[in-house]
Amino acid sequence: MISKQDLIKMLQKEFATTLKVLYAFPENKLDFFPHERSQRAKRLIITFIFEMFLIKIYAFGENINRSIFTEYDPKDLPTLISHFEQHSSDIISVLENFPDNKLSNIVEFAGAKFTVTDFVLMMLHDQIHHRGQLTVYIRMTGGKVPSIYGPSADDSTTNF
């Protein structure tokens, strides 16, 4: 099992990377989607925030009004980015103070059982997956994809 400190470091690194991708997304392209079965860019970004709510509810036992999942509709990218920053910071803060022995507690979600650690990692991996989708959207809308795990052809600060 991953230690709490390693989990926190991983979350901090990946949240910062997701934030970099969010800042690279063209602000006026939130309605973009590349295919009729694809989600709009705004919906992908909202998914990042919803995953934070799911961590708060299922892993940390917070009582969050679930109507947030149907009523949440920020109008612009700066608001979405601000909310992502706030909720990702909240996750880190709660986790820093979360008792180590509770990381192995069982979480039931979507018909499956996970430890708290595994649930948080699953939400993080889903964020990484959708972040990859969003980088394709960035390129398709004329934006510049930032470096993520290595150089990007669009990032002039990296060398090949």
N, C-alpha and C positions, 0 to 999 in steps of 0.2 A: 504494500500500500504506500502511496505517496505521502510524504510528511506534510503537515499543515504549512510549514514554511515554504516547501517546494511548490505546493499548490498555489499559495499566495503569489509567489514569484512568477509562476506560469500565468496566472490570471492577470497580473499587472502587465506583463509583457504583451500578452495577446490583446488585452483591452486597449493598450496604447497603440498597437498595430491597427486594430479595428478603427480607432479614432483617426489615425492617419488616413485610412481609406475613406472614412466619412468626410474628412476635410477636403479630400481630392475629388469628391463627387460634384459634378456641376449643379449648382444650386437651383437652376431653373429646369432641371430634368427629372424631377421627382415622379412624374407620370410615365416616364419611359419604361417600356417592356419590350423585349426583343421578339417575343412570340406570343401567340394567343393563349398558350397554356403557361406562360411565364408570369411571375408576380411583377407588379409594378415596383420600381426602385423604392418608393416610399414604403411599401409593404415589407420589403426585405429589411429595410432599416428599422421599421417598427418591430420586426421579429427579434432584433438584437435586444431591444428594450423589454419585450415580453419575456424573453428568456431570463432576464434579471428578476422580473416579477415571479416567475416560476421558481427560481432559486430561493427567493425570499419566502414564498409560500411553503414549498415542499421541503427544502433543506433546512431553513431556519425557523419554520413554523410561524411566520408572521401572518397576521390577519389582514389580508388585503381584499378590498371589495372587488369581486371578480367581474363586476360590470366594466372594469377598466379595459378588459379584453374586447369589448364591443363598442365602448364609447371613446376610447383614446384615438384622437385624430389631430395631432399637431399640423399646422398649416405650412410650416416652412422648415428648411434644412437646419438653420441655426437652432431652432427650438428642439428638433430631434437630437442634434449633437449635444446640446446642453443637457437634455434628459439622459442621454447615454452616459455622459460624463458623471452626472449625479448618481445614477443608479449603479454604475460600475464602481464608483468610489464607495457607495454604501455597502456593496457586496464585500469589498476588501476590508472595510472597517468592521463589519459584523464578523467576518471570518477570522480576523486578527484576535477578536475577543471570544470566539467560539471555543468551547471546551474540547480539547483533543479527543476525549473519550466519546464525544457525541458524533464525531466524524464517521464512526462505524454504525450509527443508527440506521435503521432501514426506512427508506422512502418508497412509497407506492405511487407510481405514476404511469398512466396509460396502460394499465394491466400488467406492469412489470415491477419488480422490486430491485432497488439499488441501495448501496450505502450512500450516505450524504456525500462523501467524496466522489463516488462514481457518478452520482446525479449531477453534481457541479461540473465534473469533467464532461459529461454527456452534453450539457447545455453549452459549455465552452466549445466543444467540437462542432456542435451544430452552428454556433456563431461563426467559427472558422470556415465551415462549408459555405454558409450564406455570404460571408465576406468575399470568398472567392468568386461567387456569382456576381457580387456587386462590382468587383474589379473588371469583369467582362463588360458590365453595363457602362462603367467609366470609359473604357476604351471605345465602346460603340457610340457614346454620346460626345466624343471628341475631347474628353478629359485626359489627364495624364495619370497613369497608374503609378503609385509610389512604390518604392522598394518595400518588400514585405519580409521574406526570409533571405533575400539576396538581392542582387541588382535588378532593376527594371529598365527596360529599353526607354521608358519615358522619364526616368529620374536622372537628371544631368549630374547629380552629385556622386553617382556610382560609376565605376570603371569596369569594363569587361576584360 
